Amino acid sequence: MSKTSDAAKAPAFELRCGGLHLTIQRVPGWLLATLATAASSGLAAWLTSR
């Protein structure tokens, strides 16, 4: 098998907690941008409050 067919079947993120099973096949770009913005804003606020 080729690497692309193996990578296409493997989820990008999988969370299993009790009865909850969350699987994300492909992480959207807007979600990554939102998480990066929130993390950098939080870090900047934390560093400036010290």
KOLBA-791375 format. One record per residue: x, y, z of N, C-alpha, C, O, CB in turn; residue in three letters. Coordinates in steps of 0.001 Angstrom, whole numbers, plus 500000, padded with zeros to 6 digits. Glycine has a CB too. Layout:
# residues N
XYZXYZXYZXYZXYZala;...
END
This chain:
# residues 50
500831498803500000500000500000500000500867501250500000501993501246500498499059500004501210met;500336502286499449501066503552499428500829504326500713499882504060501454500651504397498218ser;501702505282500961501586506083502181500337506950502179499763507207503237502813506957502350lys;499912507401501013498736508276500964497473507528501344496598508102501990498579508880499574thr;497351506262500962496149505524501331496148505201502820495084505162503438496039504238500510ser;497331504965503412497404504717504852497106505986505635496398505944506641498785504173505236asp;497639507111505182497435508375505881495990508837505763495474509484506674498375509446505334ala;495337508520504666493956508943504480493024508208505432491980508748505800493520508714503038ala;493366507006505837492514506216506720492753506536508194491856506353509017492744504740506473lys;493937507006508532494261507298509927493702508662510316493914509639509597495791507254510157ala;492982508748511456492445510042511867493535510992512342494560510560512871491419509854512964pro;493310512284512152494261513296512606494231513408514127495254513677514757493950514660511961ala;493044513200514716492889513306516170491814512325516603490750512257515989492524514767516606phe;492084511568517651491106510617518158491098510694519678492143510586520320491419509170517673glu;489906510884520251489750510994521698488706509987522149487572509998521671489347512441522117leu;489093509121523068488157508156523647488173508351525155489201508177525810488531506675523258arg;487022508713525689486897508954527127485557508399527584484519509029527383487020510482527467cys;485574507234528192484330506601528613483472506270527401483907505558526496483561507509529583gly;482243506796527390481346506567526273481538507537525128480924507381524072479948506635526740gly;482389508547525322482624509558524294483722509094523352484798508692523793482998510912524929leu;483450509150522058484452508805521052484424509892519990483490509971519191484185507386520426his;485462510734519986485558511857519056486699511596518090487831511343518504485769513201519813leu;486397511659516800487402511447515761487357512601514780486291512944514268487178510099515031thr;488511513203514515488623514267513520489509513738512403490675513418512632489206515598514142ile;488966513644511207489707513104510074490709514113509524491837513754509188488748512676508977gln;490293515380509431491167516413508881490956517682509686489818518117509859490885516656507359arg;492030518283510180491933519493510981491818520692510039492717520921509230493165519639511932val;490719521469510130490570522623509244491536523751509602491914523920510762489140523137509294pro;491923524509508598492874525602508787492363526678509710493133527246510485493220526208507475gly;491051526977509642490495528024510506490568527609511971490720528466512840489038528332510114trp;490462526316512265490556525853513652491982526003514166492187526422515306490098524385513769leu;492963525668513344494359525853513743494682527318513971495376527659514929495294525277512688leu;494182528190513099494425529625513249493774530159514523494367530982515220493896530390512025ala;492573529703514832491881530143516045492619529693517299492782530472518238490448529608516065thr;493065528446517318493801527936518476495145528642518652495551528929519778494020526434518337leu;495833528920517552497110529621517631496922531051518129497722531545518924497800529626516264ala;495862531717517661495576533087518106495246533120519587495739533981520315494419533686517300thr;494414532188520038494037532144521446495247531845522336495416532455523391492946531093521668ala;496078530910521903497258530558522700498245531718522770498799531994523834497948529321522114ala;498467532393521659499413533510521680498866534698522459499632535412523107499755533938520259ser;497561534924522409496951535996523199497061535711524689497369536602525481495482536179522810ser;496810534475525060496935534078526454498362534181526955498600534618528081496435532674526638gly;499306533785526130500720533887526504501146535348526646501869535698527580501602533180525461leu;500704536192525730501053537613525807500447538250527056501111539044527722500572538358524545ala;499212537921527383498573538458528577499291537987529838499462538753530786497099538049528622ala;499703536738529842500398536195531001501769536846531162502170537166532281500542534673530874trp;502482537043530078503819537632530158503774539113530541504657539587531256504540537467528827leu;502763539849530078502691541267530393502148541514531795502337542603532338501830541980529376thr;501487540545532388500942540738533736501976540430534806501715540667535986499710539863533941ser;503109539923534445504131539540535431504880540729535871505784540618536699505087538511534878arg;
END
